[in-house]
């Protein structure tokens, strides 16, 4: 199945793009997708370990199951005060 992936801030800079489309196995979770993304975009692994995840514009956790056509956004942690 095909998933759209979006990268923001440091993740966009490290990957060299703001989006990608990936063919992934049916029933994949966001965590498994993050591993596949880290394999495809070398250097993203450490950033993805701390990244927030949104699926179709809604914040979620890494255990969510993904479906064909979903858009998964990886966002770096935000700090501030």
N, C-alpha and C positions, 0 to 999 in steps of 0.2 A: 504494500500500500504506500501511497505517497503522502508525505508530511512536509509542511512548510516550516522552516526554522528561521527565526529572526535573532539578531545579535545587537546588543546595545553597548555604548560606551567602550570600556576596555576590551570587551569581547569582540566588538566590531573591529577595533583596531588590530587586535591579535589575529583575527581570522582573515582580515583583509576584505571583508564584505559585510553587508548588513543583513543579508538573507541568503538562504539556500533551500533547495528542495531535495529531499532524500527519499529513496525507496527503502522501506523498513518492513520487518516481519509483522504480520497481523498480531494483535494482542500485546504489542510492545508497551512498556511503561515509559514515563518521562525519564526515569533513572537510566534505563537501558538506552534510550535515545541519546542521553548525555554522553554515555560511553562511546556510542557510535560516532557522535559529533567530535569527540576528543580524538578518535582515531583518524577521522577525515581531516581535521584541522589541527595539525600538530602544534602544541603549545597552549591549547585551550584547556587541557585537563585540570590544572590547578585553579584556573579561574572558574570553571564549571562546578568544581566541588563546593564553592561558596555562593554560586549564583542563585538568584531567585528564579522561579519558573511560573510562567503564565501560559495557560492554554486557552486559545480563542478569547484572549483579553481578560481572563479571570485568573487571579493568583491561585496557585494550587501547590500540592506537594509532589514529590518525585514518584510516588506510588500510583499516580493516576494512570489509567489505561488510555491509550491514544487510539484514535480512529482515523480512517482515510479522510484526507482533507483538512485535518486539524492544523492550526497554526500554533507552534510552540515558540515562546519568546524566552530567551535566557537574559536575565538582567543582573548586573553586578550588585553586590551588597552596597547599601547606601549608609553613609555615616554622617553625622552632623550633630549640632547641639542647639 
